[in-house]
Amino acid sequence: MSAVTDETTVLPAVPEPTALATIEARDITAWFGQHKVLDRVSLTMPAGGITALIGPSGCGKSTFLRILNRMHELVPSAALAGEVLLDGQDIYDPAKRLIDARRAIGMVFQKPNPFPAMSIRENVLAGLRLTGTRASQGVKDELVESCLTKGGLWNEVKDRLDAPGGGLSGGQQQRLCIARSLAIKPRVLLMDEPCSALDPTSTRVIEETMIDLAREVTIVIVTHNMQQAARVSTQCAFFLASQGTPGVIVEHGDTAAMFQHPRDQRTSDYVNGRFG
């Protein structure tokens, strides 16, 4: 992408290839008011992989995820210490613009949130408007097809692109939200329990979509489904918060190794369903 002004980007007719990105959190400590929710959490999420954040409710996984694209600071009482590096550059550097972080690091939420008054086509392209990105009609048409294809939805909606996005099924709406996130060509895609409200068939399609997308975008997913973490992720990070203490990472590493030969007994207990 080439900048035209400080606030506008123009998509080229042929999109430039984007290098896979590594995102790294260093010594992240987070608060809501006086309540510390994370304590010195460090984690490298490698380029082109799928990192699953696992752990019981209330241990700070979703807070950590939101910190990775500067959503934490939207909460009035929130505070943060530490760094989030995208290819070595801190996204919280005062010289870095918030909009640049949001372009590079996309987000898919737990509950599908397409814009109900917009068509399927308009939903995919909504991110361009929100980030001040301009494109010709031909580029937009190519982008809609490409993103819906990558989101695993094109064949189901290609003949009704002008139908309301809110009229799709829950699983289709979630894939539409993935397609919308891809339209601004993020280098990292964050997903907060994207399948928790979906049926098994829709969940399988979303998981297949994630595995396909990992070839071109780094994915970080929060999930409470241990089978899902084992199926889709290349590495896991196990978060835990004891009563009255903030969340920390107990163990992280290769997914297969963590599930089959965890180093910490608490990890073994959690992945085998003995607590949480």
N, C-alpha and C positions, 0 to 999 in steps of 0.2 A: 504494500500500500504506500502511496506517496502523498505527503501532506500538501494541501493547497493553501490553507490558512491554519491558524492555531487550533481551530475548532472543527475543520472539515477535512474529510478524507474522501478520495475518489477511488472507487474500485476499478482496476484495469479490465479491459475486455478479456484478457487471459490472466487469471489470478496467478500471482507469483508464488512459487513454492515456499512453504514456511518450515523452517527447521524445527525439529522436535525440541521441546523445552523441558528443562529440569527446574522444579520449584523446591525451594529449601526453606524450612522454618528454623530459626535459631533463637533459642532461649526465650520462647514466647511465654509471657505471663499476662494473664487477662483478668480484669475485674468488671463486675457490675456494681457500681457504688463501692461500698467497703467490702463486698464479698468477692474473694479471689476464687476464680473458677478454673484457672490453669496455672501451673507453676513450672516455669523453665522447660517448656516442651520444645524439643528439637527433633526434626524429622526431614530427611531428604526423600522427595518423591520423584523417582527417576523418569527421564524422558521416554515417552512411548510406552510406559507401563500403566497398569491399573493398581493404585494403592487403595486398599480397603481400611477404613478406620472403624474398629470394632470396640465393643465395651458396653457395659450396662448403661441404662438411662441415667442422665445427670452427671456423667463423667467428663463432659466438655467437648465431645466429638464435634457436634454441630457448631459450637462456638469456634472451635479451631478451624473448621471448614470455612466459616464466614470470615474469619480473619485473613484467609488466603486471598480474598479479593476485596478486602477493605469494606465489607458489610458490617463488621463489628462496630465501626465508628459511627454508624447511623443511629445506634442506641444512645440516648442522651447521657445516661449514667456510665457508659462503657469507657474503659481505659485499657491501655495496652503497652507492654514493654517488649523489646526484642525486634527481630528483623524477619522479613519475608523476602527472599531473594528469588527473582526470576532470571535465570542465566546470570547470576552473580550481581544483579542490580536490585537494590532494596525498593520494593513498590511503595514503601512508606516514606521514602526520602522526600523532604519538603519540596524538592525541585521537580518531583514526579507528579503528573496530573492524575487525578482520580479516574478520569475517563479513559486514560491509557491503560490503567490496571484493569478496568472493566472490559475493555476491548480484548485484552490478552488473556483474561481469566474469566471464562463464562460460568454460569451457574444454572443448575436445574434443581427445582425444589421438590419437596416431598409430595405436595399436592399439585397436580397439573394446573397451570395458571395461564391458559391461552386468553387472549383478549376476546371476550365473547361477542363484541360488536364488530369485530374484524373478520374478514374471510380467511380461509386457510392460507391463501397467497399473501394477504396483508400481514398475517401473523408471522410468517417466515421473514418478511422484509421489515418488520417493526424495529428490529435492532439497528438497522441502518439509520433510520430516522433518529432514534434515541442517541446514537453515537455520532451524529452529524456526518454520516457517510453518504456520498452521492454515487449514483451508478446510472448508466443508460438503461433503457427498457430492455434491450437485448441481454445485457449483463444480469439484470434482475430476473429475467425469465430463466436464464441458465442457472442462476443461483437458487431459485425456487426448486427447480428439478434436482439439482445436485444435493441440496441440503435435505430435501424430503427423501431422496434415495438413500443418503447416508443415515438418515433417521429411521429407515426401514418402513416408510409410509407412502412413498410415491405411487406404487402400484394400486394402493387402496383409494387414493384420492385424486389421481391425475385427471379424472374426468369431472371433478367437482371442486376445482380450486377456488371458485367464488362462493362456495357454501360457507356458512359461519363456522369458525373454528370451535366454538362452544358446542356445536352439534355433534361432534365426534364422541366416540366411546372414551372411557377413562384411559385405557391403554393407548389409544390413538392420540388423545390430547397430550399425553406425556411425550410421545414420540414427536408430536408437533412442537412441543417446547424444546426438545433436543435440537430439532431442525432450526428453530428460531435462534438458539444459542450458537449454532454453527455458522449462521449467515454472516456474522461479523468476523469469522475466521479466527477464533480464539486459539491460543497455543496450549491452554490448560482448560479442562472442563471439570467443574466441581458438581457432584451429584449428592443431594441430601436425601437418603432413603427413597430413591426414585420409584421403587416398586412396592412400597409398603401398602399402598391402597389398591393394588392391582391384582387381578386374578392370575392363576398360574400360567395360562397361555400368554397373556400380555407380558408377564414377568419374563418368560422365556425369550420373547421377541426383543424386549429391552436389553436383556443380558447379551444376546447375540449382537445387537447393535453396538453395545459398549465394546465388545471384543473386536469388532470390525473397526470401530473408531480409533482404538488404541494404536493403530498403525500410523495415524497422523496427528493425534492430539493426546497429551498426557491427561489421564483421568484420575481423579481422587473421589472416592465414594464413601459415604457413611452408610452402614447397613447393620441391622440387628439380626439379619438372616445369615447364620454361619455357613449354611450350604451355599448360599449365594456368594459369600466371600471366597469360599473354596473354589467355586466354579469359575469366577470371572477375574479374580485379582492375581497379580504377580507378586505383590508383597502386602503384608498386613502390619498395622500398628494397633496394639491393644492398650486402650485407655482405661484407667481405673481411678476412682476417687473414693477414698475411705470417708466414713462419716466425719464431717467437720473439717476435712482437708480438701484442697483443690485437686483437680485432675492432673495426672501425670501419665506418661507412656511407660508401662511396665516392661513391654517387650515389643520389638519390631524386627521384621526380616522377611525372608522368602516365605510365601504363603504355605507351600507344602511342608516346609520344615517346621513352621510354627504350629501347624495342625497335627503333624505326625510326631514331632519330637520337640515340644516346647521346652524352653530352658527354665521357665518359672512355673511353679506349681499353680499359681493363680491363673496363668494363661491356660494351662491344661484344664483346670476346673471350669473355666468359662467356655472354651471352645467345645468342651464335652457336655455342656448343659448342666453343670453342677451348681452354678449360681448365675444370677443376672437375668 
